[in-house]
Amino acid sequence: MSQDEVAAIYKAKAEADKQGWEQTRAICYWSVVAMNGNKTYKKPADLFKFPWEKGFKKTSKEAREEIE
């Protein structure tokens, strides 16, 4: 296997992971909307942002401190 093939496989896997997380967020969003109505969250990205999206600012340390 060449380095280009390995890179292509890695890129495809990363894209599949992103799609999986996007799907999970969409399911969470519709669950929240079903329970609370559409008052607080207008779109799935309002629930939480991913590192690959614009506007993501928190580090994992900051997130842990926020929970505690």
PDB file of N, CA, C and O in Angstrom, chain B, residues numbered from 101:
ATOM      1  N   MET B 101       0.840  -1.166   0.000  1.00  0.00           N
ATOM      2  CA  MET B 101       0.000   0.000   0.000  1.00  0.00           C
ATOM      3  C   MET B 101       0.896   1.243   0.000  1.00  0.00           C
ATOM      4  O   MET B 101       1.870   1.310   0.749  1.00  0.00           O
ATOM      5  N   SER B 102       0.572   2.194  -0.817  1.00  0.00           N
ATOM      6  CA  SER B 102       1.392   3.401  -0.900  1.00  0.00           C
ATOM      7  C   SER B 102       0.936   4.427   0.147  1.00  0.00           C
ATOM      8  O   SER B 102      -0.122   4.285   0.760  1.00  0.00           O
ATOM      9  N   GLN B 103       1.746   5.441   0.332  1.00  0.00           N
ATOM     10  CA  GLN B 103       1.407   6.504   1.280  1.00  0.00           C
ATOM     11  C   GLN B 103       0.162   7.260   0.828  1.00  0.00           C
ATOM     12  O   GLN B 103      -0.638   7.690   1.659  1.00  0.00           O
ATOM     13  N   ASP B 104      -0.003   7.422  -0.468  1.00  0.00           N
ATOM     14  CA  ASP B 104      -1.192   8.107  -0.981  1.00  0.00           C
ATOM     15  C   ASP B 104      -2.456   7.317  -0.673  1.00  0.00           C
ATOM     16  O   ASP B 104      -3.488   7.897  -0.337  1.00  0.00           O
ATOM     17  N   GLU B 105      -2.377   6.004  -0.785  1.00  0.00           N
ATOM     18  CA  GLU B 105      -3.534   5.160  -0.481  1.00  0.00           C
ATOM     19  C   GLU B 105      -3.874   5.215   1.011  1.00  0.00           C
ATOM     20  O   GLU B 105      -5.046   5.278   1.381  1.00  0.00           O
ATOM     21  N   VAL B 106      -2.860   5.192   1.851  1.00  0.00           N
ATOM     22  CA  VAL B 106      -3.082   5.288   3.300  1.00  0.00           C
ATOM     23  C   VAL B 106      -3.708   6.636   3.645  1.00  0.00           C
ATOM     24  O   VAL B 106      -4.633   6.703   4.455  1.00  0.00           O
ATOM     25  N   ALA B 107      -3.213   7.701   3.039  1.00  0.00           N
ATOM     26  CA  ALA B 107      -3.759   9.036   3.291  1.00  0.00           C
ATOM     27  C   ALA B 107      -5.215   9.123   2.843  1.00  0.00           C
ATOM     28  O   ALA B 107      -6.039   9.729   3.528  1.00  0.00           O
ATOM     29  N   ALA B 108      -5.536   8.527   1.704  1.00  0.00           N
ATOM     30  CA  ALA B 108      -6.906   8.546   1.211  1.00  0.00           C
ATOM     31  C   ALA B 108      -7.840   7.766   2.140  1.00  0.00           C
ATOM     32  O   ALA B 108      -8.970   8.191   2.385  1.00  0.00           O
ATOM     33  N   ILE B 109      -7.379   6.649   2.647  1.00  0.00           N
ATOM     34  CA  ILE B 109      -8.188   5.851   3.577  1.00  0.00           C
ATOM     35  C   ILE B 109      -8.403   6.624   4.880  1.00  0.00           C
ATOM     36  O   ILE B 109      -9.508   6.643   5.423  1.00  0.00           O
ATOM     37  N   TYR B 110      -7.352   7.252   5.370  1.00  0.00           N
ATOM     38  CA  TYR B 110      -7.453   8.032   6.599  1.00  0.00           C
ATOM     39  C   TYR B 110      -8.440   9.191   6.424  1.00  0.00           C
ATOM     40  O   TYR B 110      -9.257   9.454   7.307  1.00  0.00           O
ATOM     41  N   LYS B 111      -8.360   9.873   5.293  1.00  0.00           N
ATOM     42  CA  LYS B 111      -9.253  11.000   5.026  1.00  0.00           C
ATOM     43  C   LYS B 111     -10.702  10.525   4.933  1.00  0.00           C
ATOM     44  O   LYS B 111     -11.600  11.188   5.452  1.00  0.00           O
ATOM     45  N   ALA B 112     -10.938   9.399   4.287  1.00  0.00           N
ATOM     46  CA  ALA B 112     -12.297   8.850   4.170  1.00  0.00           C
ATOM     47  C   ALA B 112     -12.836   8.455   5.534  1.00  0.00           C
ATOM     48  O   ALA B 112     -14.012   8.677   5.824  1.00  0.00           O
ATOM     49  N   LYS B 113     -11.991   7.872   6.373  1.00  0.00           N
ATOM     50  CA  LYS B 113     -12.410   7.483   7.723  1.00  0.00           C
ATOM     51  C   LYS B 113     -12.757   8.708   8.555  1.00  0.00           C
ATOM     52  O   LYS B 113     -13.753   8.701   9.278  1.00  0.00           O
ATOM     53  N   ALA B 114     -11.956   9.750   8.464  1.00  0.00           N
ATOM     54  CA  ALA B 114     -12.223  10.978   9.209  1.00  0.00           C
ATOM     55  C   ALA B 114     -13.537  11.608   8.761  1.00  0.00           C
ATOM     56  O   ALA B 114     -14.301  12.106   9.589  1.00  0.00           O
ATOM     57  N   GLU B 115     -13.802  11.590   7.473  1.00  0.00           N
ATOM     58  CA  GLU B 115     -15.057  12.147   6.954  1.00  0.00           C
ATOM     59  C   GLU B 115     -16.252  11.325   7.424  1.00  0.00           C
ATOM     60  O   GLU B 115     -17.297  11.889   7.750  1.00  0.00           O
ATOM     61  N   ALA B 116     -16.115  10.015   7.462  1.00  0.00           N
ATOM     62  CA  ALA B 116     -17.185   9.153   7.950  1.00  0.00           C
ATOM     63  C   ALA B 116     -17.453   9.410   9.434  1.00  0.00           C
ATOM     64  O   ALA B 116     -18.604   9.397   9.871  1.00  0.00           O
ATOM     65  N   ASP B 117     -16.398   9.642  10.200  1.00  0.00           N
ATOM     66  CA  ASP B 117     -16.562   9.961  11.620  1.00  0.00           C
ATOM     67  C   ASP B 117     -17.313  11.276  11.796  1.00  0.00           C
ATOM     68  O   ASP B 117     -18.197  11.379  12.646  1.00  0.00           O
ATOM     69  N   LYS B 118     -16.965  12.280  10.996  1.00  0.00           N
ATOM     70  CA  LYS B 118     -17.660  13.560  11.067  1.00  0.00           C
ATOM     71  C   LYS B 118     -19.148  13.391  10.760  1.00  0.00           C
ATOM     72  O   LYS B 118     -19.998  13.952  11.451  1.00  0.00           O
ATOM     73  N   GLN B 119     -19.451  12.626   9.736  1.00  0.00           N
ATOM     74  CA  GLN B 119     -20.850  12.405   9.377  1.00  0.00           C
ATOM     75  C   GLN B 119     -21.597  11.697  10.497  1.00  0.00           C
ATOM     76  O   GLN B 119     -22.763  11.995  10.752  1.00  0.00           O
ATOM     77  N   GLY B 120     -20.935  10.768  11.161  1.00  0.00           N
ATOM     78  CA  GLY B 120     -21.554  10.077  12.284  1.00  0.00           C
ATOM     79  C   GLY B 120     -21.872  11.017  13.431  1.00  0.00           C
ATOM     80  O   GLY B 120     -22.943  10.938  14.031  1.00  0.00           O
ATOM     81  N   TRP B 121     -20.933  11.912  13.735  1.00  0.00           N
ATOM     82  CA  TRP B 121     -21.179  12.881  14.801  1.00  0.00           C
ATOM     83  C   TRP B 121     -22.262  13.872  14.417  1.00  0.00           C
ATOM     84  O   TRP B 121     -23.067  14.268  15.261  1.00  0.00           O
ATOM     85  N   GLU B 122     -22.293  14.276  13.164  1.00  0.00           N
ATOM     86  CA  GLU B 122     -23.354  15.182  12.701  1.00  0.00           C
ATOM     87  C   GLU B 122     -24.725  14.506  12.839  1.00  0.00           C
ATOM     88  O   GLU B 122     -25.700  15.139  13.245  1.00  0.00           O
ATOM     89  N   GLN B 123     -24.786  13.225  12.500  1.00  0.00           N
ATOM     90  CA  GLN B 123     -26.032  12.476  12.625  1.00  0.00           C
ATOM     91  C   GLN B 123     -26.449  12.373  14.092  1.00  0.00           C
ATOM     92  O   GLN B 123     -27.627  12.525  14.416  1.00  0.00           O
ATOM     93  N   THR B 124     -25.497  12.117  14.965  1.00  0.00           N
ATOM     94  CA  THR B 124     -25.789  12.027  16.393  1.00  0.00           C
ATOM     95  C   THR B 124     -26.320  13.347  16.919  1.00  0.00           C
ATOM     96  O   THR B 124     -27.274  13.372  17.696  1.00  0.00           O
ATOM     97  N   ARG B 125     -25.704  14.451  16.497  1.00  0.00           N
ATOM     98  CA  ARG B 125     -26.179  15.759  16.944  1.00  0.00           C
ATOM     99  C   ARG B 125     -27.584  16.032  16.434  1.00  0.00           C
ATOM    100  O   ARG B 125     -28.399  16.602  17.160  1.00  0.00           O
ATOM    101  N   ALA B 126     -27.883  15.642  15.212  1.00  0.00           N
ATOM    102  CA  ALA B 126     -29.221  15.850  14.673  1.00  0.00           C
ATOM    103  C   ALA B 126     -30.263  15.060  15.467  1.00  0.00           C
ATOM    104  O   ALA B 126     -31.348  15.569  15.744  1.00  0.00           O
ATOM    105  N   ILE B 127     -29.942  13.836  15.827  1.00  0.00           N
ATOM    106  CA  ILE B 127     -30.862  13.023  16.627  1.00  0.00           C
ATOM    107  C   ILE B 127     -31.076  13.668  17.994  1.00  0.00           C
ATOM    108  O   ILE B 127     -32.206  13.745  18.475  1.00  0.00           O
ATOM    109  N   CYS B 128     -29.996  14.130  18.619  1.00  0.00           N
ATOM    110  CA  CYS B 128     -30.114  14.815  19.910  1.00  0.00           C
ATOM    111  C   CYS B 128     -30.978  16.063  19.787  1.00  0.00           C
ATOM    112  O   CYS B 128     -31.825  16.329  20.639  1.00  0.00           O
ATOM    113  N   TYR B 129     -30.759  16.817  18.731  1.00  0.00           N
ATOM    114  CA  TYR B 129     -31.525  18.045  18.515  1.00  0.00           C
ATOM    115  C   TYR B 129     -33.015  17.743  18.413  1.00  0.00           C
ATOM    116  O   TYR B 129     -33.823  18.400  19.069  1.00  0.00           O
ATOM    117  N   TRP B 130     -33.383  16.772  17.612  1.00  0.00           N
ATOM    118  CA  TRP B 130     -34.799  16.474  17.454  1.00  0.00           C
ATOM    119  C   TRP B 130     -35.398  15.903  18.727  1.00  0.00           C
ATOM    120  O   TRP B 130     -36.588  16.094  18.980  1.00  0.00           O
ATOM    121  N   SER B 131     -34.613  15.213  19.529  1.00  0.00           N
ATOM    122  CA  SER B 131     -35.095  14.731  20.823  1.00  0.00           C
ATOM    123  C   SER B 131     -35.374  15.898  21.768  1.00  0.00           C
ATOM    124  O   SER B 131     -36.402  15.924  22.444  1.00  0.00           O
ATOM    125  N   VAL B 132     -34.460  16.856  21.809  1.00  0.00           N
ATOM    126  CA  VAL B 132     -34.642  18.026  22.662  1.00  0.00           C
ATOM    127  C   VAL B 132     -35.835  18.852  22.187  1.00  0.00           C
ATOM    128  O   VAL B 132     -36.637  19.301  23.006  1.00  0.00           O
ATOM    129  N   VAL B 133     -35.962  19.055  20.905  1.00  0.00           N
ATOM    130  CA  VAL B 133     -37.081  19.829  20.362  1.00  0.00           C
ATOM    131  C   VAL B 133     -38.405  19.130  20.661  1.00  0.00           C
ATOM    132  O   VAL B 133     -39.400  19.792  20.956  1.00  0.00           O
ATOM    133  N   ALA B 134     -38.427  17.804  20.588  1.00  0.00           N
ATOM    134  CA  ALA B 134     -39.653  17.063  20.874  1.00  0.00           C
ATOM    135  C   ALA B 134     -40.070  17.231  22.332  1.00  0.00           C
ATOM    136  O   ALA B 134     -41.262  17.268  22.638  1.00  0.00           O
ATOM    137  N   MET B 135     -39.097  17.331  23.224  1.00  0.00           N
ATOM    138  CA  MET B 135     -39.412  17.455  24.654  1.00  0.00           C
ATOM    139  C   MET B 135     -39.682  18.896  25.073  1.00  0.00           C
ATOM    140  O   MET B 135     -40.592  19.148  25.862  1.00  0.00           O
ATOM    141  N   ASN B 136     -38.909  19.837  24.560  1.00  0.00           N
ATOM    142  CA  ASN B 136     -38.980  21.222  25.043  1.00  0.00           C
ATOM    143  C   ASN B 136     -39.583  22.201  24.054  1.00  0.00           C
ATOM    144  O   ASN B 136     -39.820  23.357  24.406  1.00  0.00           O
ATOM    145  N   GLY B 137     -39.830  21.788  22.870  1.00  0.00           N
ATOM    146  CA  GLY B 137     -40.265  22.731  21.851  1.00  0.00           C
ATOM    147  C   GLY B 137     -39.062  23.411  21.222  1.00  0.00           C
ATOM    148  O   GLY B 137     -37.925  23.181  21.636  1.00  0.00           O
ATOM    149  N   ASN B 138     -39.301  24.224  20.251  1.00  0.00           N
ATOM    150  CA  ASN B 138     -38.223  24.860  19.487  1.00  0.00           C
ATOM    151  C   ASN B 138     -37.956  26.271  19.996  1.00  0.00           C
ATOM    152  O   ASN B 138     -37.683  27.166  19.195  1.00  0.00           O
ATOM    153  N   LYS B 139     -38.028  26.496  21.314  1.00  0.00           N
ATOM    154  CA  LYS B 139     -37.857  27.833  21.870  1.00  0.00           C
ATOM    155  C   LYS B 139     -36.387  28.221  22.021  1.00  0.00           C
ATOM    156  O   LYS B 139     -35.993  29.338  21.687  1.00  0.00           O
ATOM    157  N   THR B 140     -35.588  27.293  22.526  1.00  0.00           N
ATOM    158  CA  THR B 140     -34.197  27.604  22.856  1.00  0.00           C
ATOM    159  C   THR B 140     -33.252  27.344  21.699  1.00  0.00           C
ATOM    160  O   THR B 140     -32.374  28.156  21.409  1.00  0.00           O
ATOM    161  N   TYR B 141     -33.432  26.213  21.041  1.00  0.00           N
ATOM    162  CA  TYR B 141     -32.507  25.794  19.996  1.00  0.00           C
ATOM    163  C   TYR B 141     -33.164  25.932  18.637  1.00  0.00           C
ATOM    164  O   TYR B 141     -34.201  25.327  18.367  1.00  0.00           O
ATOM    165  N   LYS B 142     -32.551  26.729  17.793  1.00  0.00           N
ATOM    166  CA  LYS B 142     -33.104  26.964  16.457  1.00  0.00           C
ATOM    167  C   LYS B 142     -32.519  26.025  15.408  1.00  0.00           C
ATOM    168  O   LYS B 142     -33.134  25.788  14.368  1.00  0.00           O
ATOM    169  N   LYS B 143     -31.330  25.491  15.684  1.00  0.00           N
ATOM    170  CA  LYS B 143     -30.670  24.565  14.751  1.00  0.00           C
ATOM    171  C   LYS B 143     -29.796  23.609  15.547  1.00  0.00           C
ATOM    172  O   LYS B 143     -29.446  23.912  16.688  1.00  0.00           O
ATOM    173  N   PRO B 144     -29.438  22.475  14.983  1.00  0.00           N
ATOM    174  CA  PRO B 144     -28.634  21.495  15.718  1.00  0.00           C
ATOM    175  C   PRO B 144     -27.310  22.049  16.244  1.00  0.00           C
ATOM    176  O   PRO B 144     -26.852  21.632  17.308  1.00  0.00           O
ATOM    177  N   ALA B 145     -26.704  22.959  15.535  1.00  0.00           N
ATOM    178  CA  ALA B 145     -25.417  23.513  15.976  1.00  0.00           C
ATOM    179  C   ALA B 145     -25.551  24.342  17.249  1.00  0.00           C
ATOM    180  O   ALA B 145     -24.550  24.641  17.900  1.00  0.00           O
ATOM    181  N   ASP B 146     -26.784  24.720  17.613  1.00  0.00           N
ATOM    182  CA  ASP B 146     -26.988  25.453  18.857  1.00  0.00           C
ATOM    183  C   ASP B 146     -26.804  24.555  20.079  1.00  0.00           C
ATOM    184  O   ASP B 146     -26.511  25.053  21.166  1.00  0.00           O
ATOM    185  N   LEU B 147     -26.968  23.250  19.921  1.00  0.00           N
ATOM    186  CA  LEU B 147     -26.753  22.327  21.036  1.00  0.00           C
ATOM    187  C   LEU B 147     -25.287  22.289  21.428  1.00  0.00           C
ATOM    188  O   LEU B 147     -24.944  22.524  22.587  1.00  0.00           O
ATOM    189  N   PHE B 148     -24.433  21.998  20.480  1.00  0.00           N
ATOM    190  CA  PHE B 148     -22.995  21.981  20.700  1.00  0.00           C
ATOM    191  C   PHE B 148     -22.292  22.053  19.365  1.00  0.00           C
ATOM    192  O   PHE B 148     -22.827  21.637  18.337  1.00  0.00           O
ATOM    193  N   LYS B 149     -21.086  22.588  19.396  1.00  0.00           N
ATOM    194  CA  LYS B 149     -20.289  22.742  18.178  1.00  0.00           C
ATOM    195  C   LYS B 149     -19.163  21.721  18.176  1.00  0.00           C
ATOM    196  O   LYS B 149     -18.696  21.272  19.223  1.00  0.00           O
ATOM    197  N   PHE B 150     -18.747  21.375  16.986  1.00  0.00           N
ATOM    198  CA  PHE B 150     -17.640  20.443  16.820  1.00  0.00           C
ATOM    199  C   PHE B 150     -16.371  21.208  16.506  1.00  0.00           C
ATOM    200  O   PHE B 150     -16.430  22.339  16.023  1.00  0.00           O
ATOM    201  N   PRO B 151     -15.228  20.607  16.773  1.00  0.00           N
ATOM    202  CA  PRO B 151     -13.956  21.298  16.523  1.00  0.00           C
ATOM    203  C   PRO B 151     -13.754  21.706  15.068  1.00  0.00           C
ATOM    204  O   PRO B 151     -13.010  22.651  14.807  1.00  0.00           O
ATOM    205  N   TRP B 152     -14.375  21.045  14.133  1.00  0.00           N
ATOM    206  CA  TRP B 152     -14.185  21.378  12.724  1.00  0.00           C
ATOM    207  C   TRP B 152     -15.135  22.476  12.254  1.00  0.00           C
ATOM    208  O   TRP B 152     -15.123  22.834  11.076  1.00  0.00           O
ATOM    209  N   GLU B 153     -15.948  23.011  13.145  1.00  0.00           N
ATOM    210  CA  GLU B 153     -16.886  24.068  12.783  1.00  0.00           C
ATOM    211  C   GLU B 153     -16.378  25.422  13.258  1.00  0.00           C
ATOM    212  O   GLU B 153     -15.605  25.519  14.211  1.00  0.00           O
ATOM    213  N   LYS B 154     -16.831  26.454  12.574  1.00  0.00           N
ATOM    214  CA  LYS B 154     -16.494  27.810  13.004  1.00  0.00           C
ATOM    215  C   LYS B 154     -17.198  28.084  14.329  1.00  0.00           C
ATOM    216  O   LYS B 154     -18.320  27.633  14.559  1.00  0.00           O
ATOM    217  N   GLY B 155     -16.534  28.813  15.171  1.00  0.00           N
ATOM    218  CA  GLY B 155     -17.115  29.188  16.440  1.00  0.00           C
ATOM    219  C   GLY B 155     -16.804  28.239  17.587  1.00  0.00           C
ATOM    220  O   GLY B 155     -17.229  28.482  18.716  1.00  0.00           O
ATOM    221  N   PHE B 156     -16.074  27.165  17.320  1.00  0.00           N
ATOM    222  CA  PHE B 156     -15.686  26.241  18.384  1.00  0.00           C
ATOM    223  C   PHE B 156     -14.519  26.851  19.135  1.00  0.00           C
ATOM    224  O   PHE B 156     -13.474  27.119  18.542  1.00  0.00           O
ATOM    225  N   LYS B 157     -14.681  27.078  20.444  1.00  0.00           N
ATOM    226  CA  LYS B 157     -13.645  27.776  21.185  1.00  0.00           C
ATOM    227  C   LYS B 157     -13.133  27.021  22.402  1.00  0.00           C
ATOM    228  O   LYS B 157     -12.010  27.271  22.840  1.00  0.00           O
ATOM    229  N   LYS B 158     -13.909  26.118  22.956  1.00  0.00           N
ATOM    230  CA  LYS B 158     -13.537  25.488  24.212  1.00  0.00           C
ATOM    231  C   LYS B 158     -12.500  24.386  24.032  1.00  0.00           C
ATOM    232  O   LYS B 158     -12.514  23.640  23.053  1.00  0.00           O
ATOM    233  N   THR B 159     -11.618  24.310  24.992  1.00  0.00           N
ATOM    234  CA  THR B 159     -10.712  23.171  25.073  1.00  0.00           C
ATOM    235  C   THR B 159     -11.352  22.141  25.991  1.00  0.00           C
ATOM    236  O   THR B 159     -12.297  22.466  26.711  1.00  0.00           O
ATOM    237  N   SER B 160     -10.870  20.933  25.983  1.00  0.00           N
ATOM    238  CA  SER B 160     -11.454  19.902  26.843  1.00  0.00           C
ATOM    239  C   SER B 160     -11.269  20.271  28.317  1.00  0.00           C
ATOM    240  O   SER B 160     -12.128  19.943  29.136  1.00  0.00           O
ATOM    241  N   LYS B 161     -10.186  20.937  28.670  1.00  0.00           N
ATOM    242  CA  LYS B 161      -9.969  21.351  30.056  1.00  0.00           C
ATOM    243  C   LYS B 161     -11.042  22.368  30.468  1.00  0.00           C
ATOM    244  O   LYS B 161     -11.590  22.277  31.567  1.00  0.00           O
ATOM    245  N   GLU B 162     -11.335  23.312  29.614  1.00  0.00           N
ATOM    246  CA  GLU B 162     -12.370  24.303  29.902  1.00  0.00           C
ATOM    247  C   GLU B 162     -13.735  23.642  30.034  1.00  0.00           C
ATOM    248  O   GLU B 162     -14.529  24.018  30.896  1.00  0.00           O
ATOM    249  N   ALA B 163     -14.008  22.665  29.190  1.00  0.00           N
ATOM    250  CA  ALA B 163     -15.293  21.961  29.240  1.00  0.00           C
ATOM    251  C   ALA B 163     -15.418  21.197  30.553  1.00  0.00           C
ATOM    252  O   ALA B 163     -16.478  21.223  31.179  1.00  0.00           O
ATOM    253  N   ARG B 164     -14.360  20.521  30.981  1.00  0.00           N
ATOM    254  CA  ARG B 164     -14.383  19.800  32.257  1.00  0.00           C
ATOM    255  C   ARG B 164     -14.601  20.750  33.431  1.00  0.00           C
ATOM    256  O   ARG B 164     -15.361  20.443  34.350  1.00  0.00           O
ATOM    257  N   GLU B 165     -13.942  21.887  33.401  1.00  0.00           N
ATOM    258  CA  GLU B 165     -14.102  22.880  34.483  1.00  0.00           C
ATOM    259  C   GLU B 165     -15.522  23.419  34.517  1.00  0.00           C
ATOM    260  O   GLU B 165     -16.055  23.699  35.591  1.00  0.00           O
ATOM    261  N   GLU B 166     -16.135  23.566  33.360  1.00  0.00           N
ATOM    262  CA  GLU B 166     -17.508  24.058  33.284  1.00  0.00           C
ATOM    263  C   GLU B 166     -18.474  23.058  33.913  1.00  0.00           C
ATOM    264  O   GLU B 166     -19.450  23.454  34.550  1.00  0.00           O
ATOM    265  N   ILE B 167     -18.211  21.777  33.738  1.00  0.00           N
ATOM    266  CA  ILE B 167     -19.083  20.730  34.289  1.00  0.00           C
ATOM    267  C   ILE B 167     -18.956  20.677  35.812  1.00  0.00           C
ATOM    268  O   ILE B 167     -19.954  20.487  36.508  1.00  0.00           O
ATOM    269  N   GLU B 168     -17.757  20.839  36.326  1.00  0.00           N
ATOM    270  CA  GLU B 168     -17.520  20.717  37.769  1.00  0.00           C
ATOM    271  C   GLU B 168     -18.054  21.863  38.544  1.00  0.00           C
ATOM    272  O   GLU B 168     -17.926  21.894  39.768  1.00  0.00           O
TER     273      GLU B 168
END
